[in-house]
Amino acid sequence: MRARAGLAGALGAALAAVPAAHAESYVIRTQSFDCDWCAEEVREAFEALPQVVAFEADVDGAFLVRTRPGARLDPARVRALLERHGFAFRGMEERR
């Protein structure tokens, strides 16, 4: 696997462009990512969901997902998405 340079900076910029007061935020936990490429795979999967507007991951396996105003993430769907990509679901909490 290859690492992606600057991934964290690009994701941080994407989050900064989304007004926090108008989006739902979720902290989702999985196992640690071995590299930026793993985080990129999960990011692409989440950003393919129509309600997701921003995604930020850290290598410890926690990531922040922001959704469109009023949109919600279903924990069962989040679990299925992670497992389909080979990652364990270790919890999810909503942040407002």
Residue pairs with C-beta under 8 A, 6 or more apart in sequence:
1 34
1 35
1 37
1 38
2 35
2 37
3 35
3 36
3 37
4 36
4 37
4 40
5 36
7 36
7 39
7 40
8 36
8 56
8 57
8 58
11 43
11 54
11 55
11 56
11 57
12 56
14 54
14 55
14 56
15 54
15 55
15 56
15 64
15 66
17 54
18 53
18 54
18 66
20 66
22 69
23 53
23 54
23 66
23 67
23 68
23 69
24 66
24 67
24 69
24 70
24 71
24 72
24 73
24 94
24 96
25 64
25 65
25 66
25 67
25 94
25 95
25 96
26 64
26 65
26 66
26 67
26 73
26 78
26 92
26 93
26 94
26 95
27 62
27 63
27 64
27 92
27 93
27 95
28 62
28 63
28 64
28 65
28 78
28 82
28 89
28 91
28 92
29 61
29 62
29 89
29 90
29 91
29 92
30 42
30 61
30 62
30 63
30 82
30 87
30 88
30 89
30 90
31 61
31 87
31 88
31 90
32 59
32 60
32 61
33 39
33 42
33 57
33 58
33 59
33 61
38 87
39 57
39 59
39 63
41 85
42 55
42 57
42 63
42 82
42 85
42 87
43 55
43 57
43 63
45 81
45 84
45 85
46 52
46 55
46 65
46 81
47 55
49 73
49 81
50 68
51 67
51 68
51 71
51 72
51 73
52 65
52 66
52 67
52 68
52 73
53 66
53 67
53 68
54 64
54 65
54 66
55 63
55 64
55 65
55 66
56 63
56 64
57 63
57 64
61 90
64 95
65 73
67 73
73 92
75 92
78 89
78 92
79 89
82 88
82 89
83 89
